[in-house]
Amino acid sequence: MWDGILLLVIIAGFFSLGLFIKNYLPTYMNEKGKNLATKEDIGDITQKTEEVKNVFQKEFADFSTELSFKNDFYYKQYSQLYAKLYAIVAQSEYFRYFAEKYHGLNYPSDDVPFFEIHGKRTEMKADLFSSTILSQKAEEITDSVTEYNKKQICDFIIANGDIASQKLLKLAVAYRYAHRHYSGSGKNVEDEELKKAFDNEEFELIKKIVRTIIIDYNTLRKDIKLEFSTSELETGLFDDLEFKAK
């Protein structure tokens, strides 16, 4: 896309320069009469032409600098933030697909926007002869699958706020506050109406965050000329076609 714009700018610049010379020269010579142009006349025309050329070169240089900055920034956004966020969303969506295919459980994204995957390891000590359990200890498993929950996703977005889209950053900051007070955080909010409000906000915000990640990710891939999903770009809904393909 940017290469096409660049080519159009170059063509437009030279076209404008040609029009200037074509239109200005006859008019200028007509005003001077029918006499042959003097060295002074030619110098004046040359000066005007140089002025136009210099203006074009400056504007072209400014445009090239801006284009280069945008390309670098888009790639930084993609590689350092959105590719990682999208991978986390893809993990959640695979769990949705797996639950439906192998357990017959249907969880629409409107009802469950994001799955937090947890793992536990239980250690038991028992008497070898009586089989009596002497002690039991449950321990949370933290690995690459269970590492990210909804709160950690938002913290990651905020920590990389300099390369997040404005919309995604605003949603992440809002979610951090809602998450702190909703019922799933373990914090006791005595006011039932307020508790319900926090629960509703937490649900709606994480849904918006997931869809914004999907849209932003595909927008960036389109901008840096990588393969992207048109349906994901337009709807913000994850396309699980690759999971279903044989």
C-alpha positions as CSV (number, residue, x, y, z in Angstrom):
1,M,0.0,0.0,0.0
2,W,2.8,2.5,1.0
3,D,4.8,1.6,-2.1
4,G,1.8,2.6,-4.3
5,I,1.3,5.8,-2.4
6,L,5.0,6.6,-2.7
7,L,4.9,6.0,-6.5
8,L,1.8,8.3,-6.9
9,V,3.5,11.1,-4.9
10,I,6.6,10.9,-7.2
11,I,4.5,10.9,-10.3
12,A,2.4,13.8,-9.0
13,G,5.5,15.8,-8.2
14,F,7.0,15.5,-11.6
15,F,3.7,16.1,-13.3
16,S,3.2,19.3,-11.3
17,L,6.7,20.4,-12.2
18,G,6.1,19.8,-15.9
19,L,2.8,21.7,-15.8
20,F,4.5,24.6,-14.1
21,I,7.1,24.8,-16.8
22,K,4.6,24.3,-19.6
23,N,2.2,26.9,-18.3
24,Y,4.6,29.5,-17.0
25,L,7.1,29.6,-19.8
26,P,4.7,30.7,-22.6
27,T,3.0,33.2,-20.4
28,Y,6.3,34.6,-19.2
29,M,7.6,35.0,-22.8
30,N,4.4,36.5,-24.0
31,E,4.6,39.2,-21.3
32,K,8.1,40.0,-22.5
33,G,7.0,40.5,-26.0
34,K,8.1,38.6,-29.1
35,N,11.8,39.3,-28.5
36,L,14.1,36.4,-27.8
37,A,14.6,35.7,-24.1
38,T,17.5,37.4,-22.5
39,K,20.0,35.7,-20.2
40,E,18.2,37.5,-17.4
41,D,14.8,36.1,-18.5
42,I,16.2,32.6,-18.6
43,G,17.8,33.0,-15.2
44,D,14.4,34.1,-13.7
45,I,12.7,31.1,-15.2
46,T,15.4,28.8,-13.9
47,Q,15.1,30.3,-10.5
48,K,11.3,29.7,-10.4
49,T,11.8,26.1,-11.6
50,E,14.4,25.5,-8.9
51,E,12.0,26.9,-6.3
52,V,9.3,24.5,-7.3
53,K,11.7,21.6,-7.4
54,N,13.0,22.4,-3.9
55,V,9.5,22.6,-2.4
56,F,8.7,19.2,-4.0
57,Q,11.9,17.7,-2.7
58,K,11.3,18.9,0.8
59,E,7.8,17.7,0.9
60,F,8.8,14.3,-0.6
61,A,11.6,14.0,2.1
62,D,9.1,14.8,4.9
63,F,6.7,12.3,3.5
64,S,9.4,9.6,3.2
65,T,10.5,10.2,6.8
66,E,6.9,10.0,8.1
67,L,6.3,6.8,6.1
68,S,9.5,5.2,7.4
69,F,8.5,6.1,11.0
70,K,5.0,4.6,10.6
71,N,6.3,1.4,9.1
72,D,8.8,1.0,11.9
73,F,6.2,1.8,14.6
74,Y,3.6,-0.6,13.1
75,Y,6.1,-3.4,13.1
76,K,7.1,-2.6,16.7
77,Q,3.4,-2.7,17.7
78,Y,3.0,-6.0,15.9
79,S,6.1,-7.9,17.1
80,Q,6.3,-6.6,20.7
81,L,2.7,-6.5,21.7
82,Y,-0.1,-7.7,19.4
83,A,1.5,-10.9,18.2
84,K,1.8,-12.0,21.9
85,L,-1.7,-10.9,22.8
86,Y,-3.2,-12.7,19.8
87,A,-1.4,-15.9,20.7
88,I,-3.1,-15.8,24.2
89,V,-6.5,-15.2,22.6
90,A,-5.8,-18.1,20.2
91,Q,-5.1,-20.4,23.2
92,S,-8.4,-19.4,24.8
93,E,-10.2,-20.0,21.6
94,Y,-8.7,-23.4,21.1
95,F,-10.0,-24.4,24.6
96,R,-13.4,-23.2,23.5
97,Y,-13.2,-25.4,20.3
98,F,-11.8,-28.4,22.2
99,A,-14.6,-28.2,24.8
100,E,-17.3,-28.2,22.2
101,K,-15.7,-30.9,20.0
102,Y,-14.8,-33.4,22.6
103,H,-17.2,-32.6,25.5
104,G,-20.2,-31.2,23.7
105,L,-19.9,-27.9,25.7
106,N,-20.9,-24.8,23.8
107,Y,-19.6,-21.5,25.1
108,P,-20.5,-18.6,22.8
109,S,-18.0,-15.7,22.9
110,D,-20.8,-13.4,23.9
111,D,-21.3,-15.5,27.0
112,V,-17.7,-16.4,27.7
113,P,-15.3,-13.9,26.1
114,F,-12.1,-15.4,27.5
115,F,-11.1,-18.7,29.1
116,E,-8.7,-18.6,32.0
117,I,-6.9,-22.0,32.1
118,H,-5.9,-23.2,35.6
119,G,-3.9,-26.3,36.6
120,K,-3.5,-27.9,40.0
121,R,-1.2,-30.6,41.3
122,T,-2.2,-32.5,44.4
123,E,0.3,-34.2,46.7
124,M,-1.0,-36.8,49.2
125,K,0.8,-38.7,51.9
126,A,-0.9,-41.9,53.0
127,D,-0.2,-44.8,55.4
128,L,1.1,-47.7,53.3
129,F,-0.6,-50.3,55.4
130,S,-4.0,-48.7,56.3
131,S,-4.3,-46.4,53.2
132,T,-5.2,-43.6,55.6
133,I,-4.4,-40.2,54.1
134,L,-2.0,-38.5,56.4
135,S,-1.7,-35.1,54.5
136,Q,-2.9,-33.5,51.3
137,K,-1.6,-30.4,49.6
138,A,-2.9,-28.7,46.5
139,E,-0.6,-26.5,44.5
140,E,-1.3,-24.2,41.5
141,I,0.6,-25.1,38.4
142,T,2.1,-22.1,36.5
143,D,3.4,-22.8,33.0
144,S,3.2,-21.3,29.5
145,V,-0.5,-22.5,29.3
146,T,-1.7,-21.2,32.7
147,E,0.6,-18.2,32.9
148,Y,-1.9,-15.6,31.5
149,N,-5.1,-14.6,33.1
150,K,-7.4,-11.6,32.3
151,K,-5.6,-9.4,34.8
152,Q,-2.2,-10.2,33.6
153,I,-3.2,-9.5,30.0
154,C,-4.3,-6.0,31.0
155,D,-1.2,-5.4,33.0
156,F,0.9,-6.5,29.9
157,I,-1.1,-4.0,27.7
158,I,-0.6,-1.2,30.2
159,A,3.1,-2.0,30.6
160,N,3.4,-1.6,26.8
161,G,1.1,1.4,26.6
162,D,3.4,3.3,24.4
163,I,2.8,0.9,21.5
164,A,-0.8,-0.1,22.3
165,S,-3.7,1.5,20.4
166,Q,-5.5,4.3,22.3
167,K,-8.7,2.2,22.5
168,L,-6.9,-0.9,23.8
169,L,-5.0,1.1,26.4
170,K,-8.2,2.8,27.7
171,L,-10.0,-0.5,27.9
172,A,-7.1,-2.1,29.8
173,V,-6.9,0.7,32.4
174,A,-10.7,0.5,32.9
175,Y,-10.6,-3.3,33.2
176,R,-7.8,-3.1,35.9
177,Y,-10.1,-1.0,38.1
178,A,-13.2,-3.2,37.5
179,H,-11.3,-6.4,38.1
180,R,-10.1,-5.1,41.4
181,H,-13.7,-5.0,42.7
182,Y,-15.7,-7.7,40.8
183,S,-16.8,-10.9,42.6
184,G,-14.1,-13.1,40.9
185,S,-11.3,-11.1,42.5
186,G,-12.1,-12.4,46.0
187,K,-12.7,-8.9,47.3
188,N,-15.9,-8.5,49.3
189,V,-18.1,-5.7,48.1
190,E,-21.0,-5.4,50.5
191,D,-23.3,-3.2,48.4
192,E,-25.1,-5.8,46.1
193,E,-25.9,-3.2,43.4
194,L,-22.3,-2.0,43.3
195,K,-21.1,-5.6,43.2
196,K,-23.4,-6.3,40.3
197,A,-22.2,-3.2,38.5
198,F,-18.5,-4.3,38.8
199,D,-19.3,-7.8,37.6
200,N,-21.1,-6.4,34.5
201,E,-18.3,-4.0,33.8
202,E,-15.6,-6.7,34.1
203,F,-17.5,-8.9,31.7
204,E,-18.2,-6.2,29.1
205,L,-14.6,-4.8,29.2
206,I,-12.8,-8.2,28.8
207,K,-15.1,-8.9,25.8
208,K,-14.2,-5.5,24.2
209,I,-10.5,-6.1,25.0
210,V,-10.5,-9.5,23.2
211,R,-12.2,-8.1,20.2
212,T,-10.0,-5.1,20.0
213,I,-6.9,-7.3,20.2
214,I,-8.2,-9.3,17.2
215,I,-9.1,-6.3,15.1
216,D,-5.8,-4.4,15.9
217,Y,-3.7,-7.5,15.2
218,N,-5.2,-8.0,11.8
219,T,-5.1,-4.3,11.0
220,L,-1.3,-4.3,11.7
221,R,-0.7,-7.4,9.6
222,K,-2.6,-5.7,6.7
223,D,-0.5,-2.5,7.1
224,I,2.8,-4.4,7.1
225,K,1.7,-6.6,4.2
226,L,1.3,-9.9,6.0
227,E,-1.5,-12.4,5.6
228,F,-4.6,-11.4,7.6
229,S,-8.2,-12.5,8.2
230,T,-10.8,-10.2,6.6
231,S,-13.5,-11.6,8.8
232,E,-11.5,-11.1,12.0
233,L,-10.6,-7.6,10.9
234,E,-14.2,-6.6,10.3
235,T,-16.0,-8.4,13.2
236,G,-13.4,-8.9,15.9
237,L,-14.5,-12.5,16.3
238,F,-11.8,-15.2,16.2
239,D,-11.9,-17.5,13.2
240,D,-11.2,-21.1,14.3
241,L,-11.2,-22.5,10.8
242,E,-7.6,-23.7,11.2
243,F,-8.6,-25.8,14.2
244,K,-11.4,-27.5,12.2
245,A,-9.3,-28.1,9.1
246,K,-8.3,-31.7,8.4
